[in-house]
Protein backbone atom coordinates (compact mmCIF):
# COMPACT_ATOMS: atom_id res chain seq x y z
CA UNK A 1 0.00 0.00 0.00
CA UNK A 2 1.37 3.40 -1.00
CA UNK A 3 1.35 6.14 1.63
CA UNK A 4 1.22 9.73 0.39
CA UNK A 5 3.00 12.40 2.43
CA UNK A 6 1.05 15.64 2.12
CA UNK A 7 1.58 19.27 3.04
CA UNK A 8 -1.32 20.50 5.14
CA UNK A 9 0.07 23.97 5.81
CA UNK A 10 3.24 26.05 5.49
CA UNK A 11 4.22 29.33 7.11
CA UNK A 12 7.19 31.61 7.46
CA UNK A 13 8.17 34.72 9.37
CA UNK A 14 8.99 37.94 7.57
CA UNK A 15 12.75 38.33 7.18
CA UNK A 16 14.86 40.47 9.44
CA UNK A 17 18.29 41.83 8.59
CA UNK A 18 20.77 39.42 10.09
CA UNK A 19 22.87 41.94 11.93
CA UNK A 20 22.67 43.89 15.20
CA UNK A 21 19.78 46.32 14.97
CA UNK A 22 17.86 44.16 12.51
CA UNK A 23 14.12 43.93 13.08
CA UNK A 24 14.36 40.45 14.61
CA UNK A 25 17.73 40.80 16.34
CA UNK A 26 16.06 41.22 19.71
CA UNK A 27 14.29 37.87 19.44
CA UNK A 28 15.97 34.75 20.80
CA UNK A 29 16.17 32.14 18.00
CA UNK A 30 14.24 29.64 20.12
CA UNK A 31 11.42 32.16 20.46
CA UNK A 32 11.56 32.88 16.73
CA UNK A 33 10.97 29.22 15.91
CA UNK A 34 8.51 28.93 18.79
CA UNK A 35 6.26 31.61 17.30
CA UNK A 36 6.23 29.92 13.90
CA UNK A 37 5.25 26.61 15.50
CA UNK A 38 2.52 28.32 17.51
CA UNK A 39 1.12 30.00 14.38
CA UNK A 40 1.14 26.72 12.47
CA UNK A 41 -0.78 24.94 15.22
CA UNK A 42 -3.25 27.81 15.70
CA UNK A 43 -4.15 27.56 12.02
CA UNK A 44 -4.78 23.80 12.14
CA UNK A 45 -7.06 22.29 14.74
CA UNK A 46 -5.97 18.87 15.98
CA UNK A 47 -4.47 17.36 19.12
CA UNK A 48 -0.74 18.31 19.10
CA UNK A 49 0.00 15.16 21.08
CA UNK A 50 -0.46 13.34 17.76
CA UNK A 51 2.71 14.92 16.35
CA UNK A 52 5.35 12.24 15.99
CA UNK A 53 8.37 14.52 15.63
CA UNK A 54 9.59 18.07 15.07
CA UNK A 55 12.58 18.18 12.71
CA UNK A 56 14.33 21.55 12.49
CA UNK A 57 17.06 22.77 10.19
CA UNK A 58 19.68 24.99 11.79
CA UNK A 59 23.23 25.58 10.55
CA UNK A 60 25.05 27.36 13.37
CA UNK A 61 24.17 25.05 16.23
CA UNK A 62 26.03 26.89 18.94
CA UNK A 63 25.21 29.37 21.68
CA UNK A 64 21.50 30.18 21.68
CA UNK A 65 20.98 27.73 18.80
CA UNK A 66 22.75 24.84 20.54
CA UNK A 67 21.50 21.76 22.40
CA UNK A 68 18.81 20.73 19.87
CA UNK A 69 16.81 23.86 19.13
CA UNK A 70 13.98 21.75 17.68
CA UNK A 71 13.20 20.24 21.07
CA UNK A 72 13.64 23.52 22.94
CA UNK A 73 11.36 25.43 20.56
CA UNK A 74 8.73 22.69 20.65
CA UNK A 75 8.62 22.87 24.45
CA UNK A 76 8.57 26.69 24.35
CA UNK A 77 5.63 26.51 21.93
CA UNK A 78 3.67 24.45 24.44
CA UNK A 79 3.75 21.15 22.57
CA UNK A 80 3.20 18.16 24.85
CA UNK A 81 6.36 16.82 26.43
CA UNK A 82 5.72 13.57 24.57
CA UNK A 83 6.52 15.28 21.24
CA UNK A 84 10.25 14.86 20.45
CA UNK A 85 12.45 17.04 18.27
CA UNK A 86 15.73 16.81 16.43
CA UNK A 87 17.94 19.31 14.63
CA UNK A 88 19.48 18.84 11.19
CA UNK A 89 22.50 20.48 9.55
CA UNK A 90 22.83 20.06 5.81
CA UNK A 91 24.08 23.61 5.53
CA UNK A 92 21.75 25.87 3.54
CA UNK A 93 19.48 22.93 2.73
CA UNK A 94 18.95 22.00 6.37
CA UNK A 95 15.19 22.57 6.59
CA UNK A 96 14.63 21.19 3.09
CA UNK A 97 16.37 18.05 4.33
CA UNK A 98 14.16 18.21 7.43
CA UNK A 99 11.13 18.14 5.11
CA UNK A 100 12.64 15.19 3.21
CA UNK A 101 13.20 13.25 6.43
CA UNK A 102 9.67 14.06 7.61
CA UNK A 103 7.96 13.07 4.36
CA UNK A 104 10.13 9.99 3.87
CA UNK A 105 9.34 8.87 7.43
CA UNK A 106 5.63 9.18 6.66
CA UNK A 107 5.95 7.29 3.36
CA UNK A 108 7.84 4.55 5.21
CA UNK A 109 5.05 4.28 7.76
CA UNK A 110 7.20 5.38 10.69
CA UNK A 111 5.38 8.70 11.19
CA UNK A 112 1.82 10.00 10.78
CA UNK A 113 2.39 13.70 11.54
CA UNK A 114 5.63 15.69 11.52
CA UNK A 115 6.51 19.37 11.57
CA UNK A 116 9.53 20.16 9.38
CA UNK A 117 10.90 23.58 10.14
CA UNK A 118 14.01 25.73 10.32
CA UNK A 119 15.47 28.76 12.01
CA UNK A 120 18.55 30.93 11.88
CA UNK A 121 19.30 34.11 13.78
CA UNK A 122 22.34 35.41 11.94
CA UNK A 123 22.26 38.63 13.94
CA UNK A 124 22.73 36.80 17.24
CA UNK A 125 24.70 33.74 16.05
CA UNK A 126 26.95 34.91 13.19
CA UNK A 127 27.63 32.62 10.25
CA UNK A 128 30.57 30.35 11.08
CA UNK A 129 30.21 30.81 14.83
CA UNK A 130 29.83 27.07 15.40
CA UNK A 131 33.45 26.48 14.37
CA UNK A 132 34.51 28.36 17.52
CA UNK A 133 37.55 29.76 15.73
CA UNK A 134 38.92 26.28 15.03
CA UNK A 135 39.56 24.48 11.74
CA UNK A 136 36.82 21.93 10.95
CA UNK A 137 37.82 21.10 7.38
CA UNK A 138 40.87 22.83 5.81
CA UNK A 139 43.63 20.77 7.44
CA UNK A 140 41.63 17.50 7.50
CA UNK A 141 41.00 17.80 3.73
CA UNK A 142 44.42 19.18 2.77
CA UNK A 143 45.62 15.87 1.33
CA UNK A 144 42.64 15.63 -1.01
CA UNK A 145 42.52 19.36 -1.88
CA UNK A 146 46.16 20.48 -1.64
CA UNK A 147 45.48 23.89 -3.20
CA UNK A 148 42.93 24.57 -0.50
CA UNK A 149 39.18 24.96 -0.31
CA UNK A 150 37.47 28.27 -0.96
CA UNK A 151 34.50 30.17 0.40
CA UNK A 152 31.10 30.31 -1.25
CA UNK A 153 31.67 33.82 -2.60
CA UNK A 154 34.68 32.73 -4.64
CA UNK A 155 32.74 29.65 -5.73
CA UNK A 156 30.02 31.99 -7.03
CA UNK A 157 32.68 33.90 -8.96
CA UNK A 158 33.90 30.67 -10.54
CA UNK A 159 30.35 29.86 -11.61
CA UNK A 160 29.89 33.30 -13.14
CA UNK A 161 33.11 32.81 -15.10
CA UNK A 162 32.31 29.27 -16.23
CA UNK A 163 28.82 30.16 -17.48
CA UNK A 164 29.94 33.53 -18.93
CA UNK A 165 27.63 35.57 -16.74
CA UNK A 166 28.50 39.26 -16.81
CA UNK A 167 28.25 41.70 -13.91
CA UNK A 168 25.34 43.41 -15.66
CA UNK A 169 23.45 40.10 -16.00
CA UNK A 170 23.98 39.37 -12.31
CA UNK A 171 22.79 42.82 -11.26
CA UNK A 172 19.79 42.62 -13.57
CA UNK A 173 18.81 39.35 -12.00
CA UNK A 174 19.22 40.78 -8.49
CA UNK A 175 17.06 43.81 -9.35
CA UNK A 176 14.45 41.42 -10.77
CA UNK A 177 14.33 39.54 -7.46
CA UNK A 178 13.51 42.72 -5.54
CA UNK A 179 10.99 43.87 -8.16
CA UNK A 180 9.11 40.58 -8.23
CA UNK A 181 9.06 40.31 -4.43
CA UNK A 182 7.78 43.89 -4.13
CA UNK A 183 5.07 43.14 -6.69
CA UNK A 184 4.10 40.00 -4.76
CA UNK A 185 3.78 42.00 -1.52
CA UNK A 186 1.70 44.67 -3.22
CA UNK A 187 -0.61 42.02 -4.68
CA UNK A 188 -1.03 40.32 -1.30
CA UNK A 189 0.48 37.07 -2.53
CA UNK A 190 2.35 36.45 0.72
CA UNK A 191 -0.68 37.06 2.95
CA UNK A 192 -1.30 33.37 3.62
CA UNK A 193 2.31 32.31 4.11
CA UNK A 194 3.70 35.10 6.31
CA UNK A 195 2.92 35.08 10.03
CA UNK A 196 3.87 38.04 12.23
CA UNK A 197 6.57 37.90 14.89
CA UNK A 198 5.90 39.52 18.23
CA UNK A 199 8.92 41.57 19.31
CA UNK A 200 10.09 42.05 22.91
CA UNK A 201 8.37 45.46 23.07
CA UNK A 202 5.04 43.89 22.11
CA UNK A 203 4.94 45.23 18.56
CA UNK A 204 4.59 42.98 15.51
CA UNK A 205 7.10 42.54 12.70
CA UNK A 206 5.07 41.85 9.54
CA UNK A 207 7.15 42.76 6.45
CA UNK A 208 10.34 41.34 4.91
CA UNK A 209 13.06 43.73 6.04
CA UNK A 210 15.57 42.50 3.45
CA UNK A 211 13.33 43.53 0.54
CA UNK A 212 14.37 46.80 -1.12
CA UNK A 213 11.68 47.78 -3.61
CA UNK A 214 13.73 50.74 -4.86
CA UNK A 215 16.63 48.54 -6.07
CA UNK A 216 17.87 49.39 -9.58
CA UNK A 217 20.51 47.92 -11.83
CA UNK A 218 22.23 51.30 -11.87
CA UNK A 219 22.39 51.40 -8.08
CA UNK A 220 23.72 47.87 -7.87
CA UNK A 221 26.36 48.70 -10.46
CA UNK A 222 28.05 51.05 -8.01
CA UNK A 223 28.82 48.33 -5.47
CA UNK A 224 32.33 46.91 -5.21
CA UNK A 225 33.13 43.17 -5.45
CA UNK A 226 33.09 41.42 -2.09
CA UNK A 227 35.60 38.60 -2.46
CA UNK A 228 38.52 39.78 -4.57
CA UNK A 229 41.92 38.99 -3.06
CA UNK A 230 45.46 38.76 -4.49
CA UNK A 231 45.79 35.03 -3.80
CA UNK A 232 42.62 34.31 -5.74
CA UNK A 233 43.64 36.61 -8.59
CA UNK A 234 46.67 34.39 -9.10
CA UNK A 235 44.88 31.08 -8.61
CA UNK A 236 41.76 31.86 -10.67
CA UNK A 237 42.71 34.26 -13.48
CA UNK A 238 39.39 33.55 -15.23
CA UNK A 239 37.42 35.40 -12.53
CA UNK A 240 36.19 38.90 -13.38
CA UNK A 241 35.10 39.70 -9.80
CA UNK A 242 31.40 40.41 -10.18
CA UNK A 243 29.87 39.22 -6.89
CA UNK A 244 28.79 42.10 -4.66
CA UNK A 245 26.49 42.52 -1.64
CA UNK A 246 23.79 43.53 -4.13
CA UNK A 247 23.72 40.32 -6.16
CA UNK A 248 24.17 38.06 -3.12
CA UNK A 249 21.62 36.99 -0.53
CA UNK A 250 21.76 39.11 2.64
CA UNK A 251 22.45 37.91 6.17
CA UNK A 252 19.01 37.14 7.56
CA UNK A 253 17.01 36.24 10.64
CA UNK A 254 13.90 34.10 10.00
CA UNK A 255 12.04 30.88 10.72
CA UNK A 256 9.63 28.74 8.72
CA UNK A 257 7.62 25.54 9.18
CA UNK A 258 5.66 22.97 7.17
CA UNK A 259 2.98 20.66 8.60
CA UNK A 260 3.34 17.24 6.96
CA UNK A 261 1.01 14.26 7.39
CA UNK A 262 -0.01 11.05 5.75
CA UNK A 263 -2.98 11.61 3.46
CA UNK A 264 -5.01 9.17 5.56
CA UNK A 265 -4.23 11.00 8.81
CA UNK A 266 -5.16 14.37 7.28
CA UNK A 267 -8.47 12.88 6.10
CA UNK A 268 -9.10 11.37 9.54
CA UNK A 269 -8.53 14.76 11.18
CA UNK A 270 -10.68 16.62 8.67
CA UNK A 271 -7.74 18.64 7.36
CA UNK A 272 -7.37 19.48 3.66
CA UNK A 273 -3.96 18.77 2.11
CA UNK A 274 -2.55 21.51 -0.11
CA UNK A 275 0.11 19.45 -1.89
CA UNK A 276 1.84 16.08 -1.83
CA UNK A 277 5.49 15.15 -1.96
CA UNK A 278 6.22 13.60 -5.34
CA UNK A 279 9.99 13.00 -5.50
CA UNK A 280 13.23 13.64 -3.59
CA UNK A 281 16.93 13.80 -4.39
CA UNK A 282 20.15 14.79 -2.67
CA UNK A 283 23.63 14.76 -4.13
CA UNK A 284 27.21 15.82 -3.58
CA UNK A 285 29.16 18.05 -5.96
CA UNK A 286 32.61 19.59 -6.46
CA UNK A 287 33.45 21.55 -3.28
CA UNK A 288 35.22 24.23 -5.35
CA UNK A 289 32.12 24.74 -7.47
CA UNK A 290 30.02 23.94 -4.42
CA UNK A 291 26.99 25.95 -5.51
CA UNK A 292 26.50 23.98 -8.73
CA UNK A 293 25.06 20.95 -6.92
CA UNK A 294 21.59 22.24 -7.86
CA UNK A 295 22.22 21.03 -11.43
CA UNK A 296 22.94 17.31 -10.75
CA UNK A 297 20.35 17.32 -7.95
CA UNK A 298 17.71 18.51 -10.41
CA UNK A 299 18.80 15.95 -13.00
CA UNK A 300 18.56 13.26 -10.33
CA UNK A 301 15.08 14.25 -9.15
CA UNK A 302 13.84 14.52 -12.74
CA UNK A 303 15.01 10.95 -13.36
CA UNK A 304 13.30 9.75 -10.18
CA UNK A 305 10.06 11.61 -10.89
CA UNK A 306 9.70 10.69 -14.56
CA UNK A 307 8.93 14.35 -15.27
CA UNK A 308 10.64 16.70 -17.73
CA UNK A 309 11.72 20.25 -17.02
CA UNK A 310 8.87 21.53 -19.19
CA UNK A 311 6.29 19.76 -17.00
CA UNK A 312 6.82 22.16 -14.12
CA UNK A 313 4.77 25.25 -13.40
CA UNK A 314 7.27 26.90 -11.07
CA UNK A 315 10.84 26.56 -9.82
CA UNK A 316 12.39 27.73 -6.56
CA UNK A 317 16.18 27.76 -6.92
CA UNK A 318 17.80 29.40 -3.93
CA UNK A 319 19.40 32.74 -4.75
CA UNK A 320 22.45 32.33 -2.53
CA UNK A 321 24.21 34.33 -5.25
CA UNK A 322 22.78 35.46 -8.60
CA UNK A 323 24.96 33.08 -10.69
CA UNK A 324 23.38 30.02 -9.07
CA UNK A 325 19.83 30.24 -10.51
CA UNK A 326 21.15 31.72 -13.76
CA UNK A 327 23.61 28.87 -14.37
CA UNK A 328 20.94 26.35 -13.30
CA UNK A 329 18.39 27.73 -15.77
CA UNK A 330 20.97 27.86 -18.55
CA UNK A 331 22.10 24.29 -17.95
CA UNK A 332 18.61 22.79 -17.52
CA UNK A 333 16.88 24.82 -20.24
CA UNK A 334 14.24 26.00 -17.76
CA UNK A 335 11.73 28.74 -18.57
CA UNK A 336 13.15 31.87 -16.86
CA UNK A 337 9.64 33.23 -16.30
CA UNK A 338 8.89 30.29 -13.98
CA UNK A 339 12.09 30.78 -11.95
CA UNK A 340 11.54 32.34 -8.51
CA UNK A 341 8.49 34.25 -9.84
CA UNK A 342 7.80 35.99 -6.51
CA UNK A 343 11.41 36.94 -5.92
CA UNK A 344 14.03 34.88 -4.14
CA UNK A 345 16.60 35.00 -1.39
CA UNK A 346 18.33 38.10 -2.77
CA UNK A 347 15.18 40.01 -1.81
CA UNK A 348 13.44 37.79 0.75
CA UNK A 349 16.58 36.81 2.64
CA UNK A 350 18.52 33.63 3.25
CA UNK A 351 18.30 32.59 6.88
CA UNK A 352 20.41 29.45 6.28
CA UNK A 353 18.64 26.80 8.36
CA UNK A 354 15.19 28.26 7.63
CA UNK A 355 15.56 28.69 3.87
CA UNK A 356 14.54 25.22 2.71
CA UNK A 357 11.07 25.35 4.23
CA UNK A 358 10.80 29.05 3.29
CA UNK A 359 11.28 28.15 -0.38
CA UNK A 360 8.74 25.34 -0.02
CA UNK A 361 6.23 27.72 1.53
CA UNK A 362 6.67 30.29 -1.24
CA UNK A 363 6.55 27.60 -3.95
CA UNK A 364 3.23 26.39 -2.57
CA UNK A 365 1.92 29.96 -2.68
CA UNK A 366 2.91 30.24 -6.34
CA UNK A 367 1.28 26.94 -7.33
CA UNK A 368 -1.96 27.91 -5.61
CA UNK A 369 -2.08 31.45 -7.02
CA UNK A 370 -1.42 30.27 -10.58
CA UNK A 371 -3.31 26.98 -10.53
CA UNK A 372 -0.09 25.14 -11.32
CA UNK A 373 0.39 21.45 -10.64
CA UNK A 374 4.11 20.71 -10.21
CA UNK A 375 6.80 22.67 -8.41
CA UNK A 376 10.53 21.90 -8.20
CA UNK A 377 12.73 23.27 -5.45
CA UNK A 378 16.50 22.95 -5.23
CA UNK A 379 19.07 24.35 -2.83
CA UNK A 380 22.85 24.63 -3.08
CA UNK A 381 24.73 23.77 0.10
CA UNK A 382 28.10 24.39 1.66
CA UNK A 383 30.73 21.74 1.06
CA UNK A 384 29.31 20.88 -2.36
CA UNK A 385 25.85 19.31 -1.96
CA UNK A 386 22.27 20.02 -3.00
CA UNK A 387 18.73 18.86 -2.28
CA UNK A 388 15.90 18.79 -4.81
CA UNK A 389 12.21 18.29 -4.12
CA UNK A 390 9.17 17.90 -6.37
CA UNK A 391 5.71 18.66 -4.96
CA UNK A 392 2.32 18.32 -6.62
CA UNK A 393 -0.50 20.71 -5.75
CA UNK A 394 -3.73 18.97 -4.76
Phi, psi and omega in degrees: 000130180275133176254125176269132171265123186240153174266117178271323180200160180207132182221160176212157172279161165294154178285153169235149177296129187276056179209162179306134182094351175297159187303328182254009185291343178271000183258124176301138182302327176299316181290332176294312177291322178305314184293326176293317178298317179299316180297319180297317181286326177297328183278349186223112188273109172196167181288114182296345177293346178282348181292126182278332182193156169240118182246117186242134171275135175202130186271307183268083184272074180211164179056230182294346179256012182272176171060042173067075183297335178299313181293317182297315181293324178297317177294319179297328180280358177087011177296149179305149180298340180286347181273117181277177176205151176216153184246141188240139173234099164242049180052224188297340179267018189301312182281336171294320175295324176301319178294321176300310182300319181297309182294319180295324177295324178291315179300325179285348181089006181277336180233158168248321183221130178219144167258120171260132188207180178196157180207149171204125172251091184283347175283325184263326178237093186299151178304131181090357183297331184291345177284345177054035178075007180260181184250098182278342186217335187297302180295316180299334182255009185298326181293324181278327181235074188296335178280351176097148175280167181230165177280170184294329180296318178290325175300319177297323177296319179297322178294316179302320180291316183294323181262012176055047179263120184279164177301321180296318179298320180294317180291325176297319179294318180298317178297323177300318181302313179295318181297312182294321178294319178296320178295322179295318177298313182298327181274358180074020184292334182268004187301323183279332186270333185268127175247141184290157175246127177278125181272164182304332180275003178094348179283167181249136172262121190235349185237148178295115184285337183280347181284128177238096185295338183273003183300134176231158176298321181297318179294319179294328182296342180273357182276146182271151177303146187267337194238006182293136179206148184304321182293329179278331174303317182286321185282325184234072183297344181285345184285137177258000177057080185239354183273123182233173174300334183284330179252024174241159174288144181276157170300137193215146168252132178186167172215158180205161183203146180231130178267116187240133181220168165286151180300323180294320181292320177299317180296317180300323183272358180074024180258144185261115177295145178260334180199166174234152175284128183259309185209157181225152171205151171213144184209159172263162180210174182303120180298336176287318175259050194299336185274358181272000180302337179300333182287303177295330178295319178294316178301321181292317182287329175297317179297320181290324186278336186078007180263160175252161184301329180285351180280350187268147180264340178201153177231137169243107178244116190301130181272059175304314173216150184305324181298337186295302179293329180292315177294320178301310182296321179295317184287324184269348183069034182279150177293116183296337179290337180268358185271117179044058189290345176250027184084164182227203188296335178300326179260318187270354176094160182225087181271051174035266185297341181265350192290325183299312179283339172294313178300320180296319179297313181292324178296321178296319176303315181296314180300318182288324182285336182256350185076017181288163182255308186248137173233143179237128180239136176215149190221121174285152188219146179304144181087357180085071176211171173195145171255152172221140183224137172247128173240155179237121179293140180253000000 
